[in-house]
Each structure stands twice: as C-alpha cells, then as structure tokens.
Amino acid sequence: MVAETRRGFLLGAAAYGMWGLFPLYWPLLEPANAVEILAHRVFWSLAVMLLLVAVLLRLPRLRAVLADPRAFGILAMAAVVIAVNWGTYIWGVNNGHVVETSLGYFINPLVTVLMGVVILGERLRRLQWMALGIAAVAVVGLTVEYGRPPWVALTLAFSFAMYGLAKKKANAGAVESLTVETLILAPIAAGYILWMVGQGTSTFGTEGSAHAVLLVATGVVTAIPLICFGAAATRVSMTTIGLLQYLAPTIQFALGVLLFREDMPAMRWVGFALVWVALVIFTYEAVTHRRRQLRLAAQASAL
C-alpha cells in the first residue's frame, strides 16, 4: 500500500512537472503560429489516443461513451473549451506571456470553486470566501499594473475550470474522454492543416524533418502527462493531487522569470504574492476540512 502511494505521488509529480515544462517545448515549434501548432496537437493527439485505446483494450468503453448522447454532448463542449485553453496557452508561451500563463493555473483552483458557487449552487465556507476575496484583489491589482485585465491568465483559468466541470459531468475515463474530444476536433484541425498546405503557408514539411517530428510529437507530449496523471489519481488522495497541481504553475513561473527574463515590476510581485496568500488559505482550509470530515466519519462508524 505504501509502495503504491509512493508510486502514485511520483507519477503525479511527473505529470505536473511535465506540464510545467511545456513552455520549453512550444517555442521549439516556431515559425509555426499558435493556431497551426494547436491544429497539429489536436490531430496527432487523436492518433496517439486511438493507439492507446487499442493497446489498453478500451474500445468497448470508447464505444459506450460515443453511444451515450449526454456524455458525447458534454464532451463536445469540453472539446471546444480545451481547444480554447490549449490555443491560448500556446499563444501566451510563444508571445512572451509565460508568467501570465502561470498566473492562470495558480488561480484556476479558486475559479473552479467560484464556478461551483455560480453554476452548481455550492456554499462556501468562511476561509474559502476569504481566499476568493484576496484573489479578486490580486486580479484587480494586476489589471492596474498590466494596464489591462490579465486576459491570458483569466482565459486559461476559466476555460480549464469549465473543462474540469464538463469532465466531471461526463463521468468518462481519462483516455476515453480525451479520445472523444480530439475525435470531435480532429476534422477541423485536419481541414486547417490541409488549407495551410494549399495556401503554401504550412511549416509542416517545409522547415525540415526535425520540425515535422516536433509537430508530430505534440500528440505524445499531450498523452504522456495524461497517462501519468490518470495512474496517480487512482493511487493517491485528492488532497495530494490538489497540492501537486501547484507544481506546474510554479515551474512555469520560474521559467518565465529566470529563463525567459520576463518583466516583474514591484506591483506585479505584489499581485502574485496576494494570489499565493489566497492559495495558502484555500489549501489550508481544504486540508483541514477533509481531515475534519474523515474524523467525523470515523466517529460515526464507531458508534
């Protein structure tokens, strides 16, 4: 049991670590623009996911999802949302907004909670409201500092929160759901790639074999962290997963500041500091609440 938990932790850390290192990969695909990279990522992700479905013997499960109108409809919405998320992230990384992309994933857990209130009618506890309030102040401060709302961060945070909500509602396996999502998006992606080829603007096959291999590898780059995450989720608690999720934006932030040398004026540091304070409060509240619930459950079962 301990060995499995340790393995799950390492797999989770590997998944979020790889997601955190994505800013190192997307610039390698230039001079392809964000939309072309997105199209290739969708197309080659489908190829990899279909291979996974075959290897893991998940075809019956995939057919069941495709035959369920409700699940298929929800995953169609998830496909649109994740396309927006992927495209925004690629554009942000390749246009000097790595730090802002990290902000999006830092505030994503808070946005997810907010959506639970607005859409699902959930009630928040006092410390959760406090965390959301501090995060809101941080976003306002960053808007003043940037001279505009941090659209890249907000788009990433809200799109991924909506994606998570859709995946929860669809209640399909990670492999099957991503296969359906890429299956829905692939015709559009393939059409765009063929259109670029016809226009003579495609970089696939015109920038050398290494560039073509890197574009094809976007499918593998997408699938490997997903597999690690799926394996981790079955071995460790959701509290552990919740803590590990901060690893990716932390790595992204470090890359943006230390490697890409993006500007971090004093006010921007203050804004990020407020976000981190909000996340500390949010995480503390979540952990203590879970422990309290487990303790109450144990006491109830002992009666």
C-alpha positions in Angstrom: 0.0 0.0 0.0 2.8 2.4 0.9 4.7 1.5 -2.2 1.6 2.2 -4.4 1.1 5.5 -2.7 4.7 6.5 -3.2 4.4 5.4 -6.9 1.3 7.4 -7.3 2.9 10.5 -5.8 5.9 10.2 -8.2 3.6 9.7 -11.1 1.6 12.8 -10.1 4.7 14.8 -9.7 5.9 13.6 -13.1 2.6 14.7 -14.7 2.6 18.2 -13.2 6.3 18.5 -13.8 5.9 17.8 -17.5 3.0 20.2 -17.8 5.2 22.8 -16.0 7.9 22.3 -18.6 5.6 22.9 -21.6 6.9 26.5 -22.0 10.2 24.9 -23.1 8.5 22.9 -25.9 6.2 25.2 -27.7 8.9 27.7 -28.8 10.7 24.8 -30.5 7.8 24.7 -33.0 8.4 28.2 -34.4 8.0 29.5 -37.0 4.6 27.7 -36.8 2.0 30.0 -35.3 -0.2 29.1 -32.4 -3.2 28.0 -34.5 -1.1 25.7 -36.6 0.6 24.2 -33.5 -2.9 23.7 -32.0 -4.1 22.0 -35.1 -1.2 19.6 -35.1 -1.6 19.0 -31.4 -5.2 18.0 -31.8 -4.6 15.8 -34.9 -1.6 13.9 -33.6 -3.1 13.6 -30.1 -6.0 11.8 -31.7 -3.6 9.4 -33.4 -1.9 8.7 -30.1 -5.1 8.4 -28.2 -6.5 5.9 -30.7 -3.3 3.8 -30.3 -3.7 4.0 -26.5 -7.4 2.8 -26.8 -6.2 -0.2 -28.8 -3.3 -1.1 -26.6 -5.2 -0.7 -23.3 -8.2 -2.5 -24.8 -10.5 0.4 -24.1 -12.5 0.2 -27.4 -15.7 -1.1 -25.7 -15.6 1.8 -23.2 -15.0 4.3 -26.1 -18.0 2.9 -28.0 -20.1 3.2 -24.8 -19.2 6.9 -24.5 -19.8 7.6 -28.2 -23.2 5.8 -27.9 -24.3 8.0 -24.9 -25.8 11.2 -26.3 -25.5 13.0 -22.9 -21.8 12.1 -22.4 -21.0 12.9 -26.0 -22.7 16.3 -25.9 -20.9 17.3 -22.7 -17.5 16.1 -24.2 -18.2 18.1 -27.3 -18.5 21.2 -25.1 -15.3 20.1 -23.3 -13.6 19.8 -26.6 -14.3 23.4 -27.6 -13.2 24.6 -24.1 -9.9 22.7 -24.1 -9.2 23.9 -27.7 -9.5 27.5 -26.4 -7.3 26.6 -23.4 -4.6 24.9 -25.5 -4.6 27.6 -28.1 -4.4 30.4 -25.5 -1.6 28.7 -23.7 0.5 28.1 -26.8 0.0 31.7 -27.9 0.9 33.0 -24.5 4.1 31.0 -24.2 5.2 31.9 -27.7 4.4 35.6 -27.3 6.3 36.4 -24.0 3.5 35.7 -21.5 4.9 32.7 -19.7 4.5 34.4 -16.3 0.9 35.3 -17.1 0.1 31.7 -18.1 1.4 30.5 -14.8 -1.0 33.0 -13.1 -3.9 31.4 -14.9 -3.1 28.0 -13.4 -2.4 29.4 -10.0 -5.9 31.0 -9.8 -7.6 28.0 -11.5 -8.5 26.2 -8.3 -10.1 29.4 -7.0 -12.0 29.9 -10.2 -13.2 26.3 -10.0 -14.6 26.9 -6.5 -16.3 30.1 -7.8 -17.9 28.3 -10.6 -19.2 25.7 -8.2 -21.0 28.5 -6.4 -22.3 30.2 -9.5 -23.2 27.1 -11.6 -23.8 24.3 -9.0 -25.1 26.5 -6.2 -22.5 25.2 -3.7 -22.0 27.1 -0.5 -18.5 28.3 0.5 -17.0 28.3 4.0 -15.6 31.4 5.5 -11.9 30.8 4.7 -12.9 29.9 1.1 -14.6 33.3 0.7 -11.5 35.0 2.2 -9.3 33.3 -0.3 -11.5 34.3 -3.2 -11.6 37.9 -1.9 -7.8 38.1 -1.8 -7.5 36.6 -5.2 -10.0 39.1 -6.6 -8.0 42.0 -5.1 -4.9 40.5 -6.7 -6.5 40.3 -10.2 -7.6 44.0 -9.8 -4.1 45.0 -8.8 -2.6 43.1 -11.7 -5.1 44.7 -14.1 -3.9 48.1 -13.0 -0.2 47.0 -13.3 -0.6 45.5 -16.7 -2.8 48.3 -17.9 -5.4 45.7 -19.0 -7.0 42.7 -17.5 -4.7 39.7 -17.5 -6.7 38.1 -20.3 -4.3 35.2 -21.0 -4.5 34.2 -17.3 -8.2 34.6 -17.0 -8.9 32.7 -20.2 -6.7 29.8 -19.1 -8.2 29.8 -15.6 -11.9 29.9 -16.6 -11.5 27.6 -19.6 -9.8 24.9 -17.6 -12.3 25.3 -14.8 -15.1 24.8 -17.3 -13.2 21.9 -18.8 -12.9 20.2 -15.4 -16.6 20.8 -14.7 -17.5 19.2 -18.1 -15.3 16.2 -17.5 -16.9 15.7 -14.1 -20.4 15.8 -15.6 -19.5 13.5 -18.4 -18.1 10.9 -16.0 -16.0 9.1 -18.6 -12.5 7.7 -18.3 -9.5 10.0 -19.0 -8.4 8.1 -22.0 -11.8 7.7 -23.5 -12.9 11.3 -22.9 -9.8 12.8 -24.4 -10.1 10.4 -27.4 -13.7 11.7 -28.0 -12.6 15.3 -27.6 -9.8 15.0 -30.1 -12.1 13.0 -32.4 -14.5 15.9 -32.4 -11.8 18.5 -33.0 -9.7 16.5 -35.5 -11.8 17.2 -38.7 -11.4 20.9 -38.1 -7.7 20.6 -37.3 -7.1 18.4 -40.4 -9.0 20.8 -42.5 -7.0 23.8 -41.3 -3.7 21.9 -41.8 -4.8 21.0 -45.4 -5.9 24.6 -46.0 -2.4 25.9 -44.9 -0.7 23.3 -47.2 -2.9 24.5 -50.1 -2.1 28.1 -49.3 1.6 27.3 -49.1 1.8 28.7 -45.6 2.2 25.4 -43.7 5.5 24.9 -41.9 5.0 21.1 -41.8 7.4 19.6 -44.3 8.9 23.0 -45.3 11.1 23.7 -42.2 13.0 20.4 -42.2 12.4 16.9 -40.8 13.2 17.9 -37.2 10.4 20.5 -37.2 8.0 18.0 -38.7 8.9 15.4 -36.0 8.4 18.0 -33.2 4.9 18.8 -34.6 4.0 15.1 -34.7 5.4 14.7 -31.2 2.8 17.1 -29.8 0.5 14.1 -29.6 2.9 12.2 -27.5 3.7 15.3 -25.4 -0.1 15.6 -24.7 -0.7 11.9 -23.9 2.3 11.1 -21.6 1.4 13.5 -18.7 -2.3 12.4 -19.0 -1.3 8.8 -18.6 0.8 9.6 -15.5 -1.9 11.7 -14.0 -4.5 9.0 -14.6 -2.3 6.5 -12.9 -1.6 8.9 -10.0 -5.2 9.7 -9.4 -6.0 6.1 -8.6 -3.2 5.7 -6.1 -3.2 8.9 -4.0 -5.8 11.1 -2.3 -7.4 14.1 -4.0 -5.8 16.2 -1.3 -2.4 15.1 -2.6 -3.4 15.7 -6.2 -4.7 19.2 -5.1 -1.3 20.0 -3.6 0.7 18.6 -6.6 -1.3 20.8 -9.0 0.7 23.9 -7.9 3.9 22.3 -9.2 3.1 23.1 -12.8 2.5 26.8 -12.5 5.4 27.1 -10.1 7.7 25.7 -12.7 6.1 27.9 -15.4 6.6 31.0 -13.2 10.2 30.1 -12.6 10.9 29.6 -16.3 9.2 32.9 -17.1 11.2 34.9 -14.6 14.6 33.1 -14.6 14.9 31.7 -18.2 12.7 33.9 -20.4 13.6 37.1 -18.3 10.0 38.5 -18.4 9.5 41.8 -16.6 8.3 41.5 -13.0 7.7 45.1 -11.7 7.1 45.5 -7.9 3.3 45.8 -8.4 3.3 42.5 -10.3 5.2 40.8 -7.5 2.6 42.1 -5.0 -0.2 40.8 -7.2 1.4 37.3 -7.4 2.1 37.4 -3.6 -1.6 38.0 -2.9 -2.5 35.1 -5.2 -0.1 32.9 -3.3 -1.5 34.0 0.1 -5.0 33.2 -1.2 -3.8 29.7 -2.3 -2.2 29.1 1.1 -5.5 29.9 2.8 -7.5 27.9 0.3 -5.2 24.8 0.6 -5.1 25.0 4.4 -8.9 25.2 4.6 -9.3 22.3 2.1 -6.9 20.0 4.0 -8.3 20.8 7.5 -11.9 20.4 6.3 -11.1 17.0 4.7 -9.4 15.8 7.9 -12.4 17.0 9.9 -14.8 15.1 7.6 -12.7 11.9 7.9 -12.6 12.2 11.7 -16.4 12.7 11.9 -16.9 9.7 9.5 -14.7 7.6 11.7 -16.5 8.6 14.8 -19.9 7.9 13.2 -18.8 4.4 12.0 -17.5 3.6 15.6 -21.0 4.2 17.1 
